[in-house]
Amino acid sequence: MIDREGRIVFGSLLAFVIAVAGSVVLERQTGITLREWPLAVFFLVVGVAIVFPQLYLALTEAGARSRTRLRFAAVTTAVFAVAFADDAAGARYLLLATIGTGALLGLLCYEALSGYRAVSDDVSFDLQDR
């Protein structure tokens, strides 16, 4: 029996395969290829296959494992954004580069905030005991 995490990841990969198969059918029928739309391919590959299941699992879990999932989603988004930005030009390049940079900056802010909260929970400024 597949556990909950496996079902979610498998379901997202199945959705990705169905979307790619649909794009192949669309390409044969209309002549529109996914290679002409690097932003759509980025959201299809990264969003559906990788980031969406990790973010969903991070939201439904608690603890260090959810932080690891958020880190994985942010770093993977940044890496794939750089890879897909290489094939893009103009505004699409800028948008993909902004998405990758935003993912890394968001991860940095998240880590700084969680570190601040961890330190601020340990420090007490209670002056009434004096």
N, C-alpha and C positions, 0 to 999 in steps of 0.2 A: 504494500500500500504506500502510496506517495504521501508525504507529509504536506502540511499547508504551504510551506515555503516552496517546495518542489512544484506543487500545483500552480502557484502564482507565477513562478518563473517559466514553467512549461507553457502555461496559457499565454504569456506574453510572447514567447518565442513562436508559438503557434499562430498568434495574431500577426506577427511579423512575416512568417512564411506565407500566410494567406494574402497579406498586403502585397508582397513581392510577386506572388503568382498573379494577383489581380493586375499589377502593373505590367506584367509581361503580356497578359491578354489585352490590356489597353494599348500597349505599344503595337501589337500586331493588328489591332482593329483601326487605330487612329494614326499611328506613326509617331505619337508623342512618347519620348523616352524619359526615364527618370534622370538620366545623366544631364539633361538640360535644366533640371531643377535641383541644384545641390542643397538648397535649404530644406526642401521637402524630403529629400533622401536623408538628410541629417536628422530631421525630426522622426522619420520613420525608423531609421537604424538605432539612433541613440535614445530617442524618447520611448518608443514602443518596446524595443527589445531589451534595453539595458536600464535606463533611468526610472521609468514608470514603476516596474516591479520593486526596485530597490527603495524608492521613496514611499511606496505603499507599505512595504514591510517595515520601514523605519517609523512610519506614523502609527502602525498598529503594535509595535513592540516598544519596550522601554529598556533603558540601560545602555551599556557600552556597545552592545551589538547594533543598536539603532544608530549610534554615532559612527560606527564603522561603515554602515550602509550609506549614510550621508556623505562620508568622505569618498567612498568608492564612486557614488553617483556624480559628485562634483569633479573629481579628477578624470573620470571617464568622459564626462561632458567636455571638459577642456581639451583633452587629447583628441577626441573625435572632431571637435570644432576646428582645431588647427589642421587636422588631416583633410577635412572637407573644405576648409577655406582655401587650401592650395588649388583646388579645382575651380573655385569661384572667381568672379571678377567684379569689380565695381562695388556697388552697394551691398551685394550679397556677401562679398568678401568681408566688408566692414561689419556687417551684421553677425556673421559667423565668428569673427574674431572678438566682437563684443560679447557674444554669448559665452565663449570660452574664457575670456577675461573675467566676466561677471561671475561665472561659476567658481573660479579660483578666489576671487575677492569675497564672494559670499561664504566660501569655506573658511577663509581666513577670519572674517568677522564672526562666524559661528564659533570657531575655536577660541577666539579671544574672549567672546562673551561667556562661553561655558567655563573657561579658565578663570575669568573674573568672578563668576558666580561661585565656583568652587572655593576660591580664596576668601570671598566675602562671607561665606557661610562659616568659615573657621574663625574669623576675626570678630570680636565683640567690643563695642564701645560703651559698655555699661558702666557708668560712673557712680551709680548709687551705692555700690559696695564699699566705697572708701569711707 
